[in-house]
Amino acid sequence: MGKDKCKMDTLGWIAVILLIIGGLNWGLYGLFAKTDLVDMIFGSIPILATIVYALIGLAALYKIYMIASK
């Protein structure tokens, strides 16, 4: 596989970062009695927490699309 095929665009990197945040959030939620990382960071601004959750979901859909279109 050449270097060009391994490179990700900016949107791809943003999606990966959001998916890592989502994965860590679910891991903490499961391991530490429902500790919600996103709520801990953005809990005082509920609309921002909702936006982060929506972006994580969109990132997952984007990565599914990218994998399926290869």
C-alpha positions in Angstrom: 0.0 0.0 0.0 1.5 3.4 -1.0 1.8 6.4 1.2 -1.1 8.2 -0.6 -3.6 5.5 0.3 -2.7 5.7 4.0 -3.1 9.5 4.3 -6.4 10.8 5.7 -7.9 14.2 4.9 -8.8 16.7 7.6 -12.4 15.4 7.9 -11.1 11.9 8.3 -8.8 12.9 11.2 -11.7 14.8 12.8 -13.9 11.7 12.6 -11.1 9.6 14.1 -10.7 12.0 17.0 -14.4 12.1 17.6 -14.7 8.3 17.5 -11.8 8.0 20.0 -13.6 10.5 22.3 -16.8 8.5 21.9 -15.0 5.2 22.6 -13.3 6.6 25.7 -16.7 7.9 26.9 -18.4 4.5 26.5 -15.4 2.8 28.2 -15.5 5.1 31.2 -19.3 4.8 31.3 -19.1 1.0 31.5 -16.1 0.7 33.8 -16.6 3.4 36.3 -20.3 3.4 37.3 -21.7 5.5 34.5 -19.0 8.2 34.4 -19.9 10.3 31.4 -16.8 12.1 30.1 -18.7 14.4 27.7 -21.1 15.4 30.4 -18.2 16.0 32.8 -16.6 18.4 30.3 -19.7 20.0 28.7 -22.4 19.2 31.3 -22.8 22.9 32.3 -23.7 23.7 28.7 -26.2 21.0 27.7 -26.6 22.1 24.1 -22.8 21.8 23.6 -22.9 18.2 25.0 -25.8 17.4 22.7 -23.8 18.8 19.7 -20.7 16.7 20.7 -22.9 13.5 20.9 -24.4 14.3 17.5 -20.9 14.9 16.0 -19.7 11.6 17.4 -22.6 9.9 15.7 -22.0 11.7 12.4 -18.3 10.7 12.6 -19.3 7.1 13.0 -21.6 7.3 9.9 -18.8 9.0 7.9 -16.3 6.3 8.8 -18.8 3.6 7.9 -19.4 5.3 4.6 -15.6 5.6 3.9 -15.0 1.9 4.7 -18.0 0.8 2.6 -17.0 2.9 -0.4 -13.5 1.3 -0.6 
